[in-house]
Amino acid sequence: MKKFLGILGWFLGGLSSLWAQSYKPAQQTEIIQNARRLITDQYLTNLEILTHYEANQPFDALRPQLKGLITGALRDKEVLVFNEFREPKGTQTSVEEYVKDCRIFSGGKPIIHTLDWSKVQYDFQRTTAGEPYLNVYLIKTLQGQNAQNKAFTYENLTEFRVQFSFHATLNSFLNFKIVGITKVGQRPTTAFTSQTLATSDKPKDLLSVLDTLTAQVQKDLPPNVKRLVLERFTYKNCGINDALSDQVFAMLSSCWQRHTQMPVRSVAESDEKAWIIRGSYEEDLNQLRLRMEVVDGASRKVLAQARSSELPLSWLVEQKLPLKPENYERVRNVQDTLRQITTTTKSALKIEIRTDRGRTGVEYWAGQQMFLEATANRPCHLRLLYRLADGTQTLLESDFVIKPGQENTPVRISPESAFICSPPYGTEYLLAYASEEAFCPLPTAPSQQGYVRNEGGYRVFVGSLAAFQTLMKCRKNNDGKIAEDHIQITTREAKGF
């Protein structure tokens, strides 16, 4: 019996070697390159985003990215992947369950996934039905902190099974999909190392470009970094969060944690002692230009900065990632209007509004509740306007009073009211106006200059944004100056499969 098994093993090993030899060297290289792109660009990239998403976001907010991972990298949603967090060790689950377990185990904190391509080996095989596939053997490492803030590391030899097909008419290999991810004890004797694929030959992708950019900035930083906060990168600093900004945010979070071995916080957790990572991206002829800098949160001094134009825009096209947000021009028009009508003269009165998600890159998903607070350096009257994505302008507060004794202290706005994220979704604005004297009553009779009317339980302003600014700033005696502030907010709809 043992002799028979030995002969069977030799026979199967010989078949594997024969199947590998049935591909010409150029074909092997083509198959391996496509498999590597699939694992890196489609699987790892999307997984990084899903396990670096901000902890306060609902799981439904991840579903568009989860759908991208499944449709882009896996044969279907039933494909089983090795799950480090399940007992017994070696258990496999669906990728959706795996992502959920990652977030539950870490308490929503980011997890770094690393694949070591320096020791990669490959093994060509066929199913019993004769369908070809390539096994890719990689050391996979997971690093992070659990829900109790204790560091953890998992390192395992992992087999990625990649199926593909050959199109005779096109004379090309197509339909590369992962059909299984398994923890293995050792590589089979038939596995081989491809000498024709150096790491430098790998095409540029967003993750590798951001990793290089992070390394450039990190090496120029002073050595006494204590806390890092990552702001959202957006197209030309427009502040619109979309699929591309999601990917850049998640990848940068992973890159910075990998290079510094430090947790990277979101802006909602920012403080004056933090160093802030910020930047933007835009087109540069046929390339994507990325700008990154690190700023001292207390002094606002730029500590280090770098730029890159290494990624071809064609990569975004391949990934079906629009560079310019869909509503970019409309948002820019509103931003320009706000700049034109905002008072630039200095006032002794200072006002700052803040959400529970901070002041920059603020984002809420459908059904989430928003909490607001205001800080003023003097007792004052406060008016708040919320401009919805469709241009509707809702008056949240017509005369909120910050009383004596509340100076320089965050004061909760309308604690008895609930601001729930609901349609329409898109780019929205919270505008604040403060005065030391009482405001004029707002007109309720229809007028060409604008007026306020009740609509579905809300006070809605009818008129242009510029006209509303004039009415909002009206005071009984027009003594003193108005203090102003505003925050741009992105509201998003969670779409399932």
C-alpha positions, 0 to 999 in steps of 0.5 A, a space after each residue: 500500500 505504501 509503495 502504491 501511494 509512493 507511486 501515486 505521489 510520484 505520478 501526480 508530481 510528474 503530472 504537475 511538472 508536465 502541466 507546467 511544462 505544457 506552457 511555454 516560458 512566455 505563457 507561464 510569465 503571462 499567467 503568473 503576472 496576471 495572477 499576481 495582479 489579481 492577488 495584489 490589485 483586486 484582493 489585497 487592495 480591497 481587503 486593505 480598504 475593508 479592514 482600514 475603514 473607520 471604526 464608526 462606520 456601519 458594516 453596510 457602508 462597506 458593502 460597495 467595497 465588499 462587492 468590488 472585492 468579490 466581483 473583482 477578485 473571487 469566482 463568487 461570494 461562496 469562495 472560502 478563505 482562511 480565517 485566522 480568527 476562527 477556531 480550530 486554526 485553519 478554519 475557512 469562511 466566506 470573505 464577508 465573514 472574514 472581514 466582519 471577524 477582522 473588524 470585530 477582533 480588532 474593535 474596528 481598528 485597522 489591521 495590516 495585511 502583508 504578502 511576502 513576494 520575495 519567497 513566492 512559489 508557484 505550482 500549475 495544476 488541473 482539476 479532475 475536469 481538466 480546468 487549469 489553475 495556478 497555486 501561489 504560495 505566499 507568507 501572509 502576515 496580519 498585524 494589529 491590535 485587538 479590542 483590548 488594545 493588545 498587539 497581535 501578529 499572525 504569520 502563515 504560509 498561504 495558498 492562493 488558488 487562481 483559476 483561469 481560461 485560455 481564449 484560442 481566438 485571442 490567443 490569451 489567458 483570461 478570467 483570472 479568479 481566486 477560487 480558494 485561500 488556504 493555510 498550508 503546512 509546506 509547499 509541494 515539491 512541485 512548486 517552483 520559483 519564477 526567475 523571470 519575474 523580478 519585483 521591479 518588473 511589477 506594474 505600478 499600482 496605487 498601493 505601491 505608489 502610496 507606499 513609496 510616497 509614504 517612505 519618502 515623507 517618513 524619512 524626512 520626519 523628526 524622530 519624536 513622532 507621538 501620534 499620527 492623524 490621517 486626513 482624507 485625500 480628495 481630488 484637488 482638495 475639494 473635500 468630496 469623499 468617493 470610491 477613490 478617496 476611500 481607497 487612498 485613505 485605507 491604503 495610506 492608513 496601512 502604509 503609515 502603520 507599516 512604516 512607523 509601527 504606530 496606530 493612525 487615527 482619523 480626524 475625529 480623534 485629532 488633538 493639538 499634539 498630533 501630526 496630521 497627514 494630509 494631501 490631495 490628488 489630480 491629473 498630471 497629463 496621463 499620470 496621477 499626481 499625488 501630494 502629501 505632507 505632514 503638519 504639526 497640529 499645534 504649530 501648523 508647521 509643515 514637517 515633511 512633504 513629497 509628490 509623485 506622478 508615477 501612477 498612470 491614469 490608465 490604472 484608474 480606468 482599469 479599476 473603474 475608479 473615476 478620478 473626478 467626483 461626479 458632482 465636482 463642478 457643482 460643489 466647486 460652485 457652492 464653495 466659490 459662492 461661500 468664499 465670496 459671501 463670507 466675511 473676511 474682516 476680523 472680529 473680536 468674537 470667534 466661533 467654531 462649530 464641530 461635529 462628533 466626526 471632527 471638522 475636516 473630511 466629515 462623513 455620515 452614512 444613511 441612518 447615522 446620527 450627527 451631533 453638533 457643538 459650538 465653541 465661542 470666546 464670548 457669550 453670543 447668539 448663534 444661527 445655524 443653516 444646513 444646506 442639503 445635497 440638493 440645495 435645500 437650505 434648512 434652518 437648524 437654529 435661528 437664535 441659539 444662545 451661548 450664555 455667560 460662563 460657557 465661553 471657550 467651552 464646547 456647547 452641545 447644539 439642540 441636545 434634545 433634537 436628533 440629526 439623522 443622515 437621510 436622503 438626499 445624499 452628497 456634499 452638504 454644508 453646515 453654516 454658522 453665524 454668531 453675534 453678540 447682539 440679537 438677530 433680526 426675526 427672519 421673514 416668513 412672508 414670500 419675498 424676492 429677497 428670500 423667506 423662511 417657511 415650514 415644510 414637513 416639520 422643518 424651517 426651509 429657507 426659500 431663496 439664494 444662498 447669497 440672499 440668505 447670508 444677508 438675512 442671517 446676518 441682520 441684527 437689530 442694531 447692527 452693532 459689532 461684527 459677525 463671526 462665521 464658520 462652516 463645515 463641509 460634510 459628505 453624506 452617503 447611501 449604503 448600497 448592498 449587493 
